Amino acid sequence: MKKLIVFSLLSAFGFSQNNPNAGYWQQHVDYKMDVDMNVKNYQYKGHQELVYTNHSPDTLKKVFYHLYPNAFQPGSAMDIRLQTISDPDKRMVKSFKKGTEDVTESRISTLKPDEIGYLKISNFSQNGKTASTKVVGTVLEVELNEPILPHQKATFVLDFDGQVPLQVRRSGRNSEEGVALSMTQWYPKMAEYDFEGWHADPYIGREFHGVWGNFDVKITLDKEYTIGGTGYLQNKNEIGHGYQDNGVEVKYPKKAKTLTWHFVAPNVHDFAWGADNEYIHDMVLGPNNVELHFFYKNKKENIENWKKLQPKTIELLEFFNKAVGQYPYKQYSVVQGGDGGMEYAMCTLITGNRSYGSLVGVTAHEFAHSWFQHILASNESKHEWMDEGFTSFISDLAMEQVLPSKKKEGEEVNPFEGAYQGYRYLIKSGKEQPLSTHADRYDYNMSYGIGAYSKGEIFLSQLGYVIGVENLMKTLKRYYYDYKFTHPTPNDIKRTAEKVSGANLDWYLVDWTQTTNTIDYGVKNVSEENNATKVTLERIGRMPMPIDLLVVYEDGTQESFYIPNTLMRWEKPNPFPIERTVLKGWDWAYPTFTFEIAKKGVKAIVIDPSGLMADVDLNNNTWEKK
């Protein structure tokens, strides 16, 4: 009863839903798990009780669980994908010479029986009665012994045996940096069911989607190991390892070889942890008394950077709170582990043998995911750009504040320049696919990476060009407020921007995310006639945009012109501290647009002086008088 009260109070404190979509609903899960980990053979046993609440209007006759560790077996879908895609993830393959040939080999394909990952399920029951189950790759299919009616609950109980694979991707044991356990996607996880139906996707190496709920997890392992990850540790003064309150001395029973760590995590859709017997554990307080925990290997060459990272993480939390919205939990852990950087609920696992700048950068990105993936939990398998792109946008802004770029006096820095360069590279490659492509369906890892991260980031930075930067930042705050702890869709960010600005933006969402249409405008002709200057612009790409035009006169004065996009039914506020002339709208059907400037002496004309419009050919964006 006490635990239920704790969850109830925590839910009332900061976890309320405001989703404005009429009739919105989402499922709910409550996990209770007891796990025993053997650190000698990396096998673990667990017992799981899950209370599933069906808030949908549908009667459910099946449910599905993810068994992610099964992907780390020779012949799995993830293994075959590595062998068949032309540019496999370099972390997941081995490259070597075989005679005179360069050979690339999937690291999963060579795993031995004691090196693979697996989850084996037994004793599955629904409401105390056995239910029929079938394992298909990384998915457990369950035929229910009785349907779950709308607004009813069911209790599922199961036992599971798992083996932690050698570190290949995200989860695993004995990473290259010597971290013993990176426990991510490690337990039987209920698949999401929403207005689109079941999302029981196989694990091929991409992204995740989960059900909101409360976790009560007990983990027993060797007492020399320190755990950092999701949730609030309930028995700090029994555990020690840098957690205990008020400097209380912790005395383990002399004969005890293990400790049981008890974590509670309210209103999350994942649970992850890392463990090692050489972790240093530091904790600093951030804004609103959020505990920021740091777990990293006791290696002399890394300690200085990890100590310097801690005040920067405080600055990052301050920035994200101000730019997006308040972080609703009371702890966040930065844990050395994994194989790069990956976000989880209330924590991240990152590689730690990095330069100081890289360490701050990866922490900024993964911490920012807390807002866009673990609080604004869009379906990142279907709309990966909403998570990775928005996270890249806000973390690039944050990095410019906490570790500013070196620049010359008077020079303006575009924190998103790398995204624009990546996007233009993708266009030139001819390998772009629409952002509406499922994360697992991209033909190339490169196309996925640049699309999700760079083109997704530009969705926001360019939206600032379309509706104004001030409206963009207001949009992010309202989007967070309206949709936190729900599962927003692409239409939700578009509608939020429309409500904030007053502009019609359906054209923007469709062209940028559902097609490979490009933006390309040019200055076609400039001529002087009868004490006036005649200017003709041309639209070469398919995607329409409003146009900001800067005109520089021979006498040194400047003027801006704004050409509305008629699809918007709206005019953007003047973003420049100079006089602006608003011209008539440019309808998409017309390939050219001509207007007159009522004087001569034009020295130069520049389309989009801000550089925020993702024009694919900048060579024709500027005209200079010869």
LUMZA-589937 format. One line per field, with one value per residue (C-alpha): residue number from 1; x, y, z. Coordinates in nm, 2 decimals, m for minus. Example, Ala and Ser with C-alpha at 12.3 -4.5 7.8 and 13.67 -1.06 7.14 Angstrom:
LUMZA-589937
torvo = c(1, 2)
px = c(1.23, 1.37)
py = c(m0.45, m0.11)
pz = c(0.78, 0.71)
This chain:
LUMZA-589937
torvo = c(1, 2, 3, 4, 5, 6, 7, 8, 9, 10, 11, 12, 13, 14, 15, 16, 17, 18, 19, 20, 21, 22, 23, 24, 25, 26, 27, 28, 29, 30, 31, 32, 33, 34, 35, 36, 37, 38, 39, 40, 41, 42, 43, 44, 45, 46, 47, 48, 49, 50, 51, 52, 53, 54, 55, 56, 57, 58, 59, 60, 61, 62, 63, 64, 65, 66, 67, 68, 69, 70, 71, 72, 73, 74, 75, 76, 77, 78, 79, 80, 81, 82, 83, 84, 85, 86, 87, 88, 89, 90, 91, 92, 93, 94, 95, 96, 97, 98, 99, 100, 101, 102, 103, 104, 105, 106, 107, 108, 109, 110, 111, 112, 113, 114, 115, 116, 117, 118, 119, 120, 121, 122, 123, 124, 125, 126, 127, 128, 129, 130, 131, 132, 133, 134, 135, 136, 137, 138, 139, 140, 141, 142, 143, 144, 145, 146, 147, 148, 149, 150, 151, 152, 153, 154, 155, 156, 157, 158, 159, 160, 161, 162, 163, 164, 165, 166, 167, 168, 169, 170, 171, 172, 173, 174, 175, 176, 177, 178, 179, 180, 181, 182, 183, 184, 185, 186, 187, 188, 189, 190, 191, 192, 193, 194, 195, 196, 197, 198, 199, 200, 201, 202, 203, 204, 205, 206, 207, 208, 209, 210, 211, 212, 213, 214, 215, 216, 217, 218, 219, 220, 221, 222, 223, 224, 225, 226, 227, 228, 229, 230, 231, 232, 233, 234, 235, 236, 237, 238, 239, 240, 241, 242, 243, 244, 245, 246, 247, 248, 249, 250, 251, 252, 253, 254, 255, 256, 257, 258, 259, 260, 261, 262, 263, 264, 265, 266, 267, 268, 269, 270, 271, 272, 273, 274, 275, 276, 277, 278, 279, 280, 281, 282, 283, 284, 285, 286, 287, 288, 289, 290, 291, 292, 293, 294, 295, 296, 297, 298, 299, 300, 301, 302, 303, 304, 305, 306, 307, 308, 309, 310, 311, 312, 313, 314, 315, 316, 317, 318, 319, 320, 321, 322, 323, 324, 325, 326, 327, 328, 329, 330, 331, 332, 333, 334, 335, 336, 337, 338, 339, 340, 341, 342, 343, 344, 345, 346, 347, 348, 349, 350, 351, 352, 353, 354, 355, 356, 357, 358, 359, 360, 361, 362, 363, 364, 365, 366, 367, 368, 369, 370, 371, 372, 373, 374, 375, 376, 377, 378, 379, 380, 381, 382, 383, 384, 385, 386, 387, 388, 389, 390, 391, 392, 393, 394, 395, 396, 397, 398, 399, 400, 401, 402, 403, 404, 405, 406, 407, 408, 409, 410, 411, 412, 413, 414, 415, 416, 417, 418, 419, 420, 421, 422, 423, 424, 425, 426, 427, 428, 429, 430, 431, 432, 433, 434, 435, 436, 437, 438, 439, 440, 441, 442, 443, 444, 445, 446, 447, 448, 449, 450, 451, 452, 453, 454, 455, 456, 457, 458, 459, 460, 461, 462, 463, 464, 465, 466, 467, 468, 469, 470, 471, 472, 473, 474, 475, 476, 477, 478, 479, 480, 481, 482, 483, 484, 485, 486, 487, 488, 489, 490, 491, 492, 493, 494, 495, 496, 497, 498, 499, 500, 501, 502, 503, 504, 505, 506, 507, 508, 509, 510, 511, 512, 513, 514, 515, 516, 517, 518, 519, 520, 521, 522, 523, 524, 525, 526, 527, 528, 529, 530, 531, 532, 533, 534, 535, 536, 537, 538, 539, 540, 541, 542, 543, 544, 545, 546, 547, 548, 549, 550, 551, 552, 553, 554, 555, 556, 557, 558, 559, 560, 561, 562, 563, 564, 565, 566, 567, 568, 569, 570, 571, 572, 573, 574, 575, 576, 577, 578, 579, 580, 581, 582, 583, 584, 585, 586, 587, 588, 589, 590, 591, 592, 593, 594, 595, 596, 597, 598, 599, 600, 601, 602, 603, 604, 605, 606, 607, 608, 609, 610, 611, 612, 613, 614, 615, 616, 617, 618, 619, 620, 621, 622, 623, 624, 625, 626)
px = c(0.00, 0.28, 0.44, 0.11, 0.08, 0.43, 0.34, 0.02, 0.20, 0.47, 0.21, 0.04, 0.37, 0.46, 0.33, m0.01, m0.12, m0.25, m0.28, m0.54, m0.64, m1.01, m1.05, m0.68, m0.60, m0.29, m0.22, m0.06, 0.17, 0.30, 0.61, 0.74, 1.06, 1.31, 1.63, 1.94, 2.26, 2.55, 2.86, 3.07, 2.88, 2.66, 2.34, 2.04, 1.71, 1.40, 1.04, 0.80, 0.45, 0.29, m0.05, m0.17, m0.45, m0.64, m0.75, m0.83, m1.19, m1.08, m1.11, m0.76, m0.72, m0.34, m0.05, 0.31, 0.64, 0.98, 1.26, 1.55, 1.84, 1.74, 1.87, 2.23, 2.24, 2.38, 2.12, 1.89, 1.72, 1.98, 2.26, 2.13, 2.07, 2.43, 2.54, 2.31, 2.32, 2.60, 2.71, 2.66, 2.72, 3.09, 3.05, 2.87, 3.11, 3.47, 3.68, 3.99, 4.20, 4.13, 4.40, 4.38, 4.02, 3.88, 3.62, 3.35, 3.19, 2.90, 3.02, 2.69, 2.76, 3.06, 2.92, 2.96, 2.68, 2.82, 2.85, 2.51, 2.21, 1.88, 1.56, 1.38, 1.02, 0.85, 0.55, 0.35, 0.00, m0.28, m0.48, m0.35, m0.43, m0.17, m0.17, m0.03, 0.29, 0.51, 0.86, 0.92, 1.27, 1.27, 0.89, 0.68, 0.33, 0.07, m0.28, m0.48, m0.69, m0.96, m0.99, m0.91, m1.21, m1.19, m1.10, m1.02, m0.70, m0.51, m0.22, 0.06, 0.32, 0.62, 0.97, 1.27, 1.62, 1.86, 2.22, 2.40, 2.57, 2.92, 2.90, 2.80, 2.53, 2.39, 2.34, 2.61, 2.89, 3.26, 3.27, 3.58, 3.63, 3.60, 3.25, 3.11, 2.74, 2.53, 2.18, 1.95, 1.66, 1.73, 1.38, 1.06, 0.90, 0.54, 0.49, 0.29, m0.07, m0.22, m0.47, m0.27, m0.27, 0.02, 0.38, 0.54, 0.84, 1.14, 1.47, 1.69, 1.91, 1.72, 1.48, 1.22, 0.87, 0.73, 0.42, 0.41, 0.41, 0.56, 0.86, 0.95, 1.27, 1.50, 1.84, 2.07, 2.44, 2.79, 2.83, 3.15, 2.94, 2.79, 2.47, 2.36, 2.05, 1.68, 1.48, 1.52, 1.72, 1.49, 1.75, 2.04, 2.16, 2.18, 2.36, 2.63, 2.84, 2.81, 2.43, 2.37, 2.21, 2.38, 2.71, 2.56, 2.81, 2.71, 2.81, 2.75, 2.69, 3.03, 2.93, 2.71, 2.84, 2.56, 2.35, 1.99, 1.93, 1.57, 1.47, 1.14, 1.07, 0.74, 0.58, 0.86, 0.85, 1.18, 1.43, 1.80, 2.11, 2.49, 2.70, 3.08, 3.31, 3.54, 3.28, 3.35, 3.01, 2.97, 2.65, 2.58, 2.26, 2.11, 1.82, 1.51, 1.73, 1.76, 2.03, 2.28, 2.47, 2.79, 2.92, 3.26, 3.56, 3.83, 4.09, 4.34, 4.33, 3.95, 3.88, 3.96, 3.72, 3.44, 3.48, 3.47, 3.16, 2.95, 2.91, 2.84, 2.56, 2.41, 2.43, 2.27, 1.98, 1.93, 1.92, 1.68, 1.45, 1.43, 1.42, 1.17, 1.02, 1.10, 1.26, 0.99, 1.20, 1.44, 1.74, 1.94, 2.24, 2.52, 2.67, 2.98, 2.88, 2.74, 2.90, 2.86, 2.57, 2.21, 1.93, 1.71, 1.46, 1.62, 1.97, 2.21, 2.48, 2.78, 3.14, 3.37, 3.72, 3.67, 3.81, 3.64, 3.45, 3.32, 3.22, 3.01, 2.87, 2.75, 2.60, 2.42, 2.27, 2.16, 2.04, 1.83, 1.66, 1.50, 1.27, 1.21, 1.21, 1.14, 0.89, 0.77, 0.76, 0.70, 0.72, 1.08, 1.06, 0.81, 0.90, 1.27, 1.33, 1.10, 1.33, 1.68, 1.62, 1.46, 1.72, 2.00, 1.84, 1.81, 2.15, 2.33, 2.18, 2.28, 2.64, 2.67, 2.59, 2.79, 3.09, 3.07, 3.24, 3.55, 3.46, 3.61, 3.47, 3.14, 3.11, 2.78, 2.78, 2.50, 2.49, 2.30, 2.55, 2.66, 2.31, 2.27, 2.60, 2.50, 2.16, 2.31, 2.56, 2.26, 2.08, 2.39, 2.43, 2.09, 2.02, 1.76, 1.44, 1.14, 1.14, 0.82, 1.03, 1.02, 1.36, 1.43, 1.35, 1.62, 1.84, 2.15, 2.26, 2.39, 2.05, 1.89, 2.15, 2.15, 1.77, 1.68, 1.94, 2.02, 1.70, 1.50, 1.70, 1.65, 1.27, 1.29, 1.57, 1.40, 1.06, 1.22, 1.29, 0.93, 0.74, 1.01, 1.26, 1.05, 0.74, 0.96, 1.08, 0.73, 0.61, 0.87, 0.75, 0.38, 0.45, 0.62, 0.35, 0.06, 0.21, 0.45, 0.39, 0.19, 0.29, 0.28, 0.27, 0.41, 0.07, 0.09, 0.41, 0.27, m0.06, 0.12, 0.33, 0.01, m0.17, 0.13, 0.20, m0.14, 0.02, m0.11, 0.18, 0.04, 0.24, 0.56, 0.50, 0.40, 0.69, 0.97, 0.88, 0.67, 0.85, 1.21, 1.11, 1.39, 1.41, 1.60, 1.54, 1.76, 1.80, 1.72, 1.75, 1.81, 1.78, 1.74, 1.46, 1.32, 1.48, 1.37, 1.52, 1.33, 1.40, 1.30, 1.34, 1.28, 1.17, 1.37, 1.29, 0.95, 0.91, 0.76, 0.89, 0.83, 1.13, 1.34, 1.54, 1.81, 1.89, 2.21, 2.23, 2.54, 2.51, 2.56, 2.20, 2.00, 1.64, 1.47, 1.18, 0.94, 0.75, 0.48, 0.41, 0.04, m0.02, 0.05, m0.22, 0.00, 0.30, 0.60, 0.71, 1.01, 1.32, 1.57, 1.65, 1.61, 1.31, 1.11, 0.87, 0.61, 0.53, 0.23, 0.23, 0.41, 0.18, 0.36, 0.22, 0.42, 0.78, 0.90, 0.82, 0.89, 0.88, 1.01, 1.23, 1.14, 1.50, 1.82, 2.17, 2.12, 2.46, 2.36, 2.07, 2.07, 1.80, 1.77, 2.05, 1.99, 2.10, 1.82, 1.64, 1.77, 1.82, 2.02, 2.21, 2.34, 2.53, 2.23, 2.10, 2.32, 2.34, 2.61, 2.63, 2.93)
py = c(0.00, 0.24, 0.19, 0.27, 0.59, 0.69, 0.63, 0.83, 1.13, 1.12, 1.11, 1.41, 1.60, 1.70, 1.40, 1.53, 1.50, 1.78, 1.62, 1.85, 1.60, 1.50, 1.14, 1.08, 0.77, 0.56, 0.23, 0.19, m0.07, m0.14, m0.36, m0.54, m0.73, m0.93, m1.01, m1.21, m1.14, m1.37, m1.16, m1.46, m1.61, m1.30, m1.49, m1.36, m1.49, m1.28, m1.28, m1.02, m0.92, m0.67, m0.51, m0.39, m0.13, m0.12, 0.24, 0.18, 0.15, m0.19, m0.55, m0.71, m1.08, m1.08, m0.89, m0.87, m0.84, m0.73, m0.98, m0.75, m0.97, m1.24, m1.00, m1.09, m1.43, m1.56, m1.57, m1.31, m1.04, m0.79, m1.01, m1.06, m0.69, m0.63, m0.87, m0.73, m0.35, m0.19, 0.05, m0.14, 0.03, 0.02, m0.06, m0.38, m0.53, m0.64, m0.55, m0.74, m0.87, m1.21, m1.26, m0.95, m0.88, m0.64, m0.84, m0.70, m0.95, m0.91, m0.93, m1.10, m1.38, m1.51, m1.50, m1.83, m1.99, m1.83, m1.49, m1.45, m1.27, m1.43, m1.40, m1.73, m1.70, m1.96, m1.99, m1.72, m1.66, m1.42, m1.35, m1.68, m1.89, m2.02, m1.84, m1.96, m1.80, m1.81, m1.66, m1.51, m1.36, m1.07, m1.07, m1.28, m1.34, m1.41, m1.56, m1.44, m1.69, m1.42, m1.09, m0.77, m0.55, m0.17, 0.00, m0.33, m0.46, m0.79, m0.92, m1.10, m1.31, m1.47, m1.59, m1.52, m1.64, m1.41, m1.39, m1.07, m1.07, m0.95, m0.57, m0.52, m0.25, m0.06, m0.35, m0.60, m0.70, m0.62, m0.32, m0.19, 0.04, m0.24, m0.17, m0.50, m0.45, m0.22, m0.34, m0.19, m0.35, m0.64, m0.74, m0.87, m0.54, m0.49, m0.36, m0.04, m0.04, 0.29, 0.44, 0.28, m0.07, m0.28, m0.17, m0.51, m0.43, m0.67, m0.54, m0.48, m0.21, 0.11, 0.28, 0.20, 0.27, 0.19, 0.21, 0.46, 0.30, 0.26, 0.03, m0.14, m0.33, m0.53, m0.63, m0.87, m0.90, m0.91, m0.65, m0.50, m0.37, m0.03, 0.03, 0.35, 0.40, 0.46, 0.53, 0.62, 0.39, 0.30, 0.14, 0.39, 0.33, m0.05, m0.02, 0.25, 0.29, 0.67, 0.68, 0.69, 0.99, 1.22, 1.03, 0.73, 0.45, 0.13, m0.20, m0.51, m0.84, m1.01, m1.32, m1.14, m1.18, m0.99, m0.68, m0.63, m0.28, m0.16, 0.10, 0.27, 0.47, 0.65, 0.73, 0.61, 0.39, 0.21, 0.09, 0.07, 0.03, m0.01, m0.19, m0.22, m0.30, 0.00, 0.28, 0.61, 0.75, 1.13, 1.32, 1.70, 1.89, 2.07, 2.31, 2.22, 1.99, 1.73, 1.48, 1.45, 1.12, 1.03, 0.67, 0.63, 0.39, 0.47, 0.54, 0.82, 0.96, 1.01, 1.14, 1.50, 1.52, 1.35, 1.59, 1.89, 1.75, 1.78, 2.16, 2.16, 1.91, 2.15, 2.42, 2.19, 2.12, 2.49, 2.55, 2.27, 2.37, 2.73, 2.65, 2.36, 2.30, 2.18, 1.83, 1.65, 1.38, 1.43, 1.24, 1.18, 0.95, 0.98, 0.63, 0.51, 0.21, 0.10, 0.17, 0.54, 0.73, 0.62, 0.77, 0.59, 0.69, 0.91, 0.81, 0.77, 0.52, 0.68, 0.58, 0.77, 0.76, 1.09, 1.44, 1.69, 1.86, 1.53, 1.42, 1.74, 1.71, 1.35, 1.43, 1.73, 1.53, 1.23, 1.44, 1.64, 1.32, 1.31, 1.59, 1.47, 1.09, 1.01, 1.29, 1.37, 1.01, 1.02, 0.69, 0.70, 0.39, 0.56, 0.93, 0.90, 1.26, 1.40, 1.25, 1.26, 1.58, 1.78, 1.66, 1.76, 2.10, 2.18, 2.02, 2.22, 2.54, 2.43, 2.35, 2.70, 2.83, 2.60, 2.56, 2.85, 2.82, 3.03, 3.31, 3.63, 3.96, 4.05, 3.70, 3.52, 3.15, 2.92, 2.63, 2.42, 2.46, 2.10, 1.98, 2.19, 2.06, 1.70, 1.75, 1.90, 1.61, 1.37, 1.55, 1.53, 1.16, 1.08, 0.84, 1.05, 0.88, 1.06, 1.11, 0.92, 0.60, 0.36, 0.37, 0.00, 0.05, 0.29, 0.15, 0.30, 0.38, 0.71, 0.80, 0.72, 0.91, 1.23, 1.22, 1.15, 1.38, 1.65, 1.69, 1.64, 1.92, 2.15, 2.09, 2.31, 2.55, 2.62, 2.65, 2.94, 3.09, 3.03, 3.16, 3.35, 3.24, 3.38, 3.18, 2.87, 2.88, 2.95, 2.65, 2.42, 2.52, 2.48, 2.15, 2.02, 2.15, 2.01, 1.67, 1.56, 1.21, 1.13, 1.01, 1.31, 1.26, 1.48, 1.65, 1.76, 1.96, 2.12, 2.21, 2.36, 2.58, 2.69, 2.77, 2.97, 3.16, 3.18, 3.04, 2.75, 2.49, 2.17, 2.23, 2.25, 1.92, 1.74, 1.85, 1.83, 1.50, 1.30, 1.38, 1.43, 1.76, 2.02, 2.40, 2.59, 2.95, 3.18, 3.54, 3.50, 3.86, 4.22, 4.52, 4.90, 5.07, 5.42, 5.50, 5.17, 4.82, 4.52, 4.19, 3.84, 3.54, 3.18, 2.87, 2.57, 2.32, 2.17, 2.28, 2.63, 2.88, 3.24, 3.45, 3.69, 3.91, 4.15, 4.44, 4.64, 4.98, 5.15, 5.42, 5.16, 5.15, 4.82, 4.72, 4.39, 4.25, 3.98, 3.76, 3.56, 3.20, 3.21, 2.86, 3.01, 3.28, 3.47, 3.71, 3.66, 3.94, 4.13, 3.95, 4.22, 4.55, 4.73, 4.86, 4.59, 4.60, 4.32, 4.22, 4.03, 3.66, 3.41, 3.12, 2.79, 2.73, 3.03, 2.94, 3.30, 3.62, 3.97, 4.29, 4.65, 4.85, 5.22, 5.33, 5.25, 5.18, 4.83, 4.68, 4.33, 4.10, 3.81, 3.54, 3.44, 3.63, 3.42, 3.10, 2.91, 2.81, 2.48, 2.59, 2.31, 2.54, 2.85, 2.96, 3.13, 3.29, 3.60, 3.87, 4.13, 4.42, 4.39)
pz = c(0.00, 0.08, m0.26, m0.43, m0.23, m0.34, m0.70, m0.66, m0.51, m0.77, m1.04, m0.90, m0.89, m1.24, m1.45, m1.55, m1.91, m2.12, m2.46, m2.64, m2.90, m2.85, m2.74, m2.68, m2.48, m2.40, m2.24, m1.90, m1.74, m1.39, m1.38, m1.07, m1.13, m0.92, m1.10, m1.00, m1.20, m1.21, m1.29, m1.36, m1.65, m1.73, m1.70, m1.51, m1.38, m1.33, m1.22, m1.37, m1.27, m1.50, m1.46, m1.80, m1.82, m2.15, m2.19, m2.55, m2.69, m2.83, m2.70, m2.70, m2.78, m2.81, m2.65, m2.76, m2.57, m2.70, m2.63, m2.76, m2.65, m2.90, m3.17, m3.07, m3.21, m3.54, m3.81, m3.64, m3.84, m3.70, m3.80, m4.16, m4.19, m4.11, m4.37, m4.65, m4.61, m4.81, m4.53, m4.20, m3.86, m3.81, m3.44, m3.53, m3.79, m3.81, m4.12, m4.22, m4.51, m4.65, m4.91, m5.13, m5.05, m4.79, m4.59, m4.36, m4.11, m3.88, m3.52, m3.43, m3.68, m3.49, m3.14, m2.95, m2.74, m2.42, m2.59, m2.75, m2.59, m2.52, m2.32, m2.25, m2.11, m1.89, m1.66, m1.84, m1.70, m1.74, m1.42, m1.27, m1.58, m1.83, m2.17, m2.50, m2.61, m2.92, m2.98, m3.32, m3.33, m3.09, m3.03, m2.79, m2.92, m2.65, m2.72, m2.43, m2.24, m2.20, m2.39, m2.22, m2.25, m2.29, m1.97, m1.80, m1.64, m1.67, m1.46, m1.65, m1.47, m1.62, m1.54, m1.76, m1.81, m1.99, m2.11, m2.16, m2.50, m2.57, m2.63, m2.99, m2.99, m2.69, m2.46, m2.36, m2.14, m2.13, m2.36, m2.53, m2.23, m1.99, m1.85, m1.72, m1.78, m2.00, m1.93, m2.18, m2.36, m2.12, m1.99, m2.14, m2.25, m2.34, m2.69, m2.75, m2.86, m2.97, m3.21, m3.50, m3.34, m3.22, m3.26, m3.22, m3.44, m3.45, m3.32, m3.62, m3.48, m3.49, m3.25, m2.98, m2.86, m2.52, m2.29, m2.01, m1.66, m1.32, m1.25, m0.92, m0.98, m0.75, m0.88, m0.69, m0.79, m0.65, m0.37, m0.52, m0.82, m0.84, m1.03, m1.20, m1.42, m1.42, m1.11, m0.75, m0.52, m0.23, 0.01, m0.01, 0.34, 0.29, m0.04, 0.01, m0.31, m0.28, m0.25, 0.12, 0.28, 0.53, 0.53, 0.71, 0.74, 0.56, 0.70, 0.49, 0.66, 0.68, 0.49, 0.23, m0.12, m0.29, m0.25, m0.36, m0.52, m0.51, m0.76, m0.82, m1.15, m1.19, m1.52, m1.76, m2.06, m2.02, m1.75, m1.80, m1.59, m1.60, m1.35, m1.29, m1.00, m1.08, m1.10, m0.94, m0.83, m0.80, m0.73, m0.77, m0.72, m1.02, m1.06, m0.85, m0.64, m0.92, m0.83, m1.12, m1.08, m1.26, m1.29, m1.47, m1.47, m1.22, m1.49, m1.42, m1.78, m1.76, m1.41, m1.49, m1.78, m1.59, m1.29, m1.53, m1.70, m1.38, m1.36, m1.74, m1.69, m1.44, m1.70, m1.96, m1.73, m1.67, m2.04, m2.13, m1.85, m1.98, m2.35, m2.35, m2.00, m1.65, m1.61, m1.41, m1.24, m0.94, m1.07, m1.39, m1.43, m1.67, m1.69, m1.87, m2.08, m2.41, m2.74, m2.81, m2.66, m2.61, m2.42, m2.16, m1.90, m1.63, m1.76, m2.05, m2.12, m2.30, m2.38, m2.15, m2.31, m2.48, m2.51, m2.27, m2.56, m2.69, m2.34, m2.29, m2.64, m2.61, m2.27, m2.41, m2.68, m2.47, m2.19, m2.44, m2.54, m2.19, m2.32, m2.67, m2.63, m2.26, m2.18, m2.53, m2.64, m3.01, m3.19, m3.29, m3.51, m3.74, m3.68, m3.59, m3.71, m3.43, m3.17, m3.31, m3.51, m3.23, m2.98, m3.22, m3.26, m2.89, m2.79, m3.06, m2.91, m2.57, m2.67, m2.82, m2.47, m2.25, m2.48, m2.73, m3.06, m3.12, m3.35, m3.48, m3.35, m3.52, m3.67, m3.64, m3.57, m3.71, m3.45, m3.71, m3.99, m3.96, m4.02, m4.33, m4.47, m4.40, m4.56, m4.88, m4.89, m4.88, m5.16, m5.38, m5.31, m5.47, m5.18, m4.98, m4.87, m4.72, m4.34, m4.33, m4.40, m4.11, m3.93, m4.03, m4.39, m4.51, m4.79, m4.63, m4.28, m4.41, m4.54, m4.21, m4.01, m4.21, m4.25, m3.89, m3.73, m3.99, m4.19, m3.87, m3.70, m4.00, m3.97, m3.65, m3.75, m4.08, m3.91, m3.73, m4.07, m4.18, m3.87, m3.69, m3.43, m3.14, m3.26, m3.30, m2.94, m2.81, m3.02, m2.85, m2.50, m2.59, m2.76, m2.44, m2.22, m2.43, m2.51, m2.23, m2.11, m2.42, m2.77, m3.00, m3.38, m3.66, m3.69, m3.33, m3.37, m3.69, m3.52, m3.22, m3.45, m3.63, m3.30, m3.18, m3.50, m3.69, m4.01, m4.21, m4.22, m4.37, m4.69, m4.47, m4.29, m4.61, m4.83, m4.58, m4.41, m4.66, m4.99, m5.11, m5.27, m5.24, m5.20, m5.47, m5.54, m5.75, m5.86, m6.23, m6.36, m6.24, m6.47, m6.43, m6.62, m6.59, m6.25, m6.11, m6.07, m6.20, m6.02, m6.13, m5.90, m6.00, m5.81, m5.93, m5.65, m5.59, m5.23, m5.19, m4.93, m4.82, m4.93, m4.72, m4.96, m4.86, m5.10, m5.06, m5.24, m5.38, m5.12, m4.84, m4.72, m4.70, m4.73, m4.69, m4.89, m4.79, m5.03, m4.86, m4.94, m5.03, m4.88, m4.54, m4.54, m4.31, m4.29, m4.08, m3.84, m3.97, m3.84, m3.94, m3.77, m4.10, m4.30, m4.47, m4.77, m4.79, m5.15, m5.28, m5.23, m5.46, m5.55, m5.59, m5.95, m6.08, m6.16, m6.15, m5.95, m6.07, m5.87, m5.90, m5.66, m5.70, m5.74, m5.91, m5.77, m5.64, m5.56, m5.44, m5.37, m5.13, m5.09, m4.72, m4.55, m4.23, m4.40, m4.23, m4.55, m4.67, m5.03, m5.20, m5.44, m5.28, m5.60, m5.74, m5.42, m5.46, m5.73, m5.74, m5.98, m6.21)
